[in-house]
Amino acid sequence: MVWMKNPWSGTLTYFNEIHKKQYGYGVERGASNSKPQLSQEEFHKQMIEAKKACIFCPGNEEKTTSEILKVTYGEIFDDAEIPHGLTKDDWVFRAFHNILPRIPEISTGGKNESYVVIEDPRHYQDGAKSHDDLLFTGALNAKQTYHLIKTNIEIVKMAYSNPSVKSVLIRKNQGLSSGASQPHIHNQVMGADHYFPDILQEMHVTELDPQIWQECIDCFREERWVVEDEGDIVTYRSPFGKFPMSFDLVYLSAWGMLHDLDDERLRRFTDAFHRLLNDLGPIALDYEIHHGIGIPIHLHINSRQLTYANIGGTINVPFDMNERLLLRRRTGRE
């Protein structure tokens, strides 16, 4: 992990060598995707071992940093809504500090303001037949998604209680190709002593032209890039996203901070968020929820085909990207 401070703006950006990170997928970066066909009996044995080894699975709580927040099924679900094999006393969400702070503690008053939120205790989808059948965020129902974001908001409030924190980002990587370290579904909450680059730019552009969000969406409606339109909550295929398949979800009538939304408006936002993730399914993706004074609350989602990190507007490209491109040219591969 390397932190770099911009001498002009004073902002800090972190870079990590993603090919040297430890992963919980049981495969190495760049390894072949071909896998031997397993019998159901053999897969069942391997599935049990995979869950025993997963630090985010129930029973392995001591393998993470100290728990700072836990929500049980009984706190949010009726008995009939609890998944088979789980009880009202089992946790549905857990939160703890990320073992590696994404912003150095010296910048946030000596406190680690990087958090991990486990989104579900289950490792695999129901009826899984291979290791690829991992649970994914879009498979959660709308009610769990709503409470997941509410849980994240509690962490956001914790981070903002630190006077050194100026901006807090909710973000996620899903899938090995997105740069995710662990297959078990989770997201991150990151507090920083500065606005993240993309959010700062969004605030700046909006201040210069407050109508730009509405004007863009009006254009996207005409061009038929809109995926779902509730009037003030609009989801569209972004023509200027960072990656080939990018989507934005914008809450045009909710400006400011995510944790200031009342329950009714938060539920509308999380329902639209849930529908988009459910439509995208288990593909590799990342998302960020952006909020701040002077901008509408909105979500950016990017699908992934190559492994690199995207943190608050900072893209960390794999060290061997140039070598890969040169090899493709030499071999004539597209």
Secondary structure by P-SEA (a helix, b strand, c coil): cbbbbcccccbbbbbccccccccccccccccccccccccaaaaaaaaaaaaaacccccccccccccccccccccccccccccccccccccccbbbbcccccccccccccccccccccccccccccccccccccccccccccaaaaaaaaaaaaaaaaaaaccccccbbbbcccccccccccccccbbbbbbbccccaaaaaaaaaaaaccaaaaaaaaaaaaacccccccccbbbcccccccccbbbbbbccccccccccccaaaaaaaaaaaaaaaaaaccccbbbbbbbccccccbbbbbbbcbbbbbcccccccccaaaaaaaaaaaaccc
